[in-house]
Amino acid sequence: MSAKGCTGLRTGRARTIAAGAALVAAFTAEGHHSIAAVYDSSRQQRLEAVVAEFQFVNPHPFLVVTVEEGGAEATWRLEMDNRFELAGVGMTEETLQPGDLVVVTGSLGRTEPRTLYIRQLDRPADGFRYEQVGSRPRVSNAR
């Protein structure tokens, strides 16, 4: 076989490998984990909390909040939909600030205590609402 023929085979093989890797990456990015595996949708919890920190990170932003439990302050970690979709509906790293009072409803963590997947978050001070509707987030502001 000529050198040109070997180069063509290597190029074709490299393209096939690259295409396969791109396909695997696409499936991995889409399904990095199942929310249902981590959170139990049959166990809903409502929290009145104060935002301590908003981490607008990939793959899923989360809130760290404080909640009064039995006269003491407890810290909860609340997960949201993926960052790309939140940005698509207008959320930024500035949307939720430390000190914001929020009312949150969501699915409790299956194994980790004080974890929640947010289904709805309201900020009464200005009427802001975040909702996870089906597989898509939505935000609104009553005022």
HELIX and SHEET records of a PDB file:
HELIX    1   1 ALA A    3  GLU A   30  1                                  28    
HELIX    2   2 ILE A   35  VAL A   38  1                                   4    
HELIX    3   3 ARG A   83  GLY A   88  1                                   6    
SHEET    1   A 7 ARG A 136  ASN A 141  0                                        
SHEET    2   A 7 PHE A 128  VAL A 133 -1                                        
SHEET    3   A 7 THR A 115  ARG A 123 -1                                        
SHEET    4   A 7 ALA A  72  GLU A  79  1                                        
SHEET    5   A 7 PHE A  62  GLU A  69 -1                                        
SHEET    6   A 7 TYR A  39  GLN A  55 -1                                        
SHEET    7   A 7 LEU A 101  GLY A 109 -1                                        
END                                                                             
